[in-house]
Amino acid sequence: MSPPSTARRVLAVIPARGGSKGVPAKNLAPVGGVPLVARAVRACRAARYVTDVVVSTDDRAIGDVARQAGAEVVLRPAALSGDTAASEAAVLHALDAHEAAHGVTVDVVLLVQCTSPFLRGEDVDAVAAAVVEARADTAVTVAPFHGFLWRDGGEGRGTATADATAGGHGVNHDKSVRPRRQDRPQDLLETGAAYAMDAAGFRAHRHRFFGRTEPVRTDPARVLEIDDPHDLARARALAPLLDAGEPGALPAAADLDAVVLDFDGTQTDDRVLIDSQGQEFVAVHRGDGLGIAALRRSGLRLLILSTEQNPVVAARARKLKVPVLHGVDRKDLALKQWCEEQGIAPERVLYVGNDVNDLSCLALVGWPVAVASAHDAVRGAARAVTTLPGGDGAIREIAGWILGPSLDSHPTQGKHRS
């Protein structure tokens, strides 16, 4: 897409109220280690047509996260915060508040939903361009849809008054005819991700669709709306794949001041060998040692943080010349205290973990990372996931993300036991 040719004020409004019945605190739920509201803000800030980003909320925590992500926050009144409040009403309120606060006139207003975690800046730009450049009145993100839709017969289905003989009927097809996909008209599914409206027309009609509406096609692979816990679980499983290659998907040295490493299951494969005397042995990867040494030489501060009291943890830390805190019950409190002592902001910390006792630390830092063999909940809370499992070079892989190609010429294979 070419750069915007017309200087027009384009306001993106992200409604994000605090109440949610399907998924409690949904708009703060992390996908790929980033809260949903922050993901929406980032997509809007990445769009070249968008001049201002506003999050409309009734929740202080959501407001704090939105500001940290770079959005202006408009607190909405209680009348616009209930389950039945229309998104249009929240957008109109935010539009008025923004114009009044800045003394400006908005030309195009966007409605962008937190519940579409894989929305990208290019999608936001596309709906904005439909109104700014193509002079549509409204625009909506859609995706090609090829399914046959059905509807149960009887208005009271599932009740005693339902017509048991009505049966199902086709909505977008005659159920007695099964045309080939290429012989059917192309249906388009509204994704629910982003809408654009001429601001003056939106004020007059008070609805997101009026006049000429331009359907803007997006990648069907990225279409997912989070309405219930199952949707959230799918989003978290897909994030490592769909976020890969996005700007900022992997950390660089400039993003970090420190790297904190769990031990068991992260630097090891989570297995323990025990001899007849009860002595424990674990296997570690030489490539991880190489990566840790390179991170140390780069000037990043390092820490090994573990709940395990086994002396093997301290022995490995000594060999790596890395400070260690082990036998720790509350890893998050220990990590927070360490950051304070080191004068490091948690958002400048990368933490690598593999199991549920790492979740509190992952929530604390700016770069939560999971190894490939991590528990599903940990992978879901991570901003990035390695391709290698714990104990098989995952830390070396992370060092490669941070330090770049200069690390790639070193050998990484081989394990040894401690």
HELIX and SHEET records of a PDB file:
HELIX    1   1 LYS A   26  LEU A   28  5                                   3    
HELIX    2   2 LEU A   36  ARG A   45  1                                  10    
HELIX    3   3 ARG A   60  ALA A   69  1                                  10    
HELIX    4   4 ALA A   78  LEU A   80  5                                   3    
HELIX    5   5 SER A   87  HIS A  102  1                                  16    
HELIX    6   6 GLY A  121  VAL A  132  1                                  12    
HELIX    7   7 ARG A  181  ASP A  183  5                                   3    
HELIX    8   8 ALA A  199  HIS A  205  1                                   7    
HELIX    9   9 PRO A  220  ARG A  222  5                                   3    
HELIX   10  10 PRO A  229  LEU A  242  1                                  14    
HELIX   11  11 ALA A  253  ASP A  255  5                                   3    
HELIX   12  12 ARG A  286  ARG A  297  1                                  12    
HELIX   13  13 PRO A  311  LEU A  320  1                                  10    
HELIX   14  14 LYS A  331  GLN A  342  1                                  12    
HELIX   15  15 PRO A  346  ARG A  348  5                                   3    
HELIX   16  16 VAL A  356  ASP A  358  5                                   3    
HELIX   17  17 LEU A  359  LEU A  364  1                                   6    
HELIX   18  18 ASP A  376  ALA A  381  1                                   6    
HELIX   19  19 ALA A  394  LEU A  403  1                                  10    
HELIX   20  20 GLY A  404  LEU A  407  5                                   4    
SHEET    1   A 7 GLU A  72  LEU A  75  0                                        
SHEET    2   A 7 ASP A  52  THR A  57  1                                        
SHEET    3   A 7 VAL A  10  PRO A  15  1                                        
SHEET    4   A 7 VAL A 108  VAL A 112  1                                        
SHEET    5   A 7 ASP A 187  ASP A 198 -1                                        
SHEET    6   A 7 THR A 138  PHE A 145 -1                                        
SHEET    7   A 7 THR A 213  ARG A 217  1                                        
SHEET    1   B 2 PRO A  30  VAL A  31  0                                        
SHEET    2   B 2 VAL A  34  PRO A  35 -1                                        
SHEET    1   C 2 TRP A 150  ASP A 152  0                                        
SHEET    2   C 2 GLY A 168  GLY A 170 -1                                        
SHEET    1   D 6 VAL A 324  HIS A 326  0                                        
SHEET    2   D 6 ARG A 301  SER A 306  1                                        
SHEET    3   D 6 ALA A 258  LEU A 261  1                                        
SHEET    4   D 6 VAL A 349  GLY A 353  1                                        
SHEET    5   D 6 TRP A 367  ALA A 370  1                                        
SHEET    6   D 6 ALA A 384  VAL A 385  1                                        
SHEET    1   E 2 LEU A 273  ILE A 274  0                                        
SHEET    2   E 2 GLU A 280  PHE A 281 -1                                        
SHEET    1   F 2 ALA A 283  HIS A 285  0                                        
SHEET    2   F 2 LYS A 415  ARG A 417 -1                                        
END                                                                             
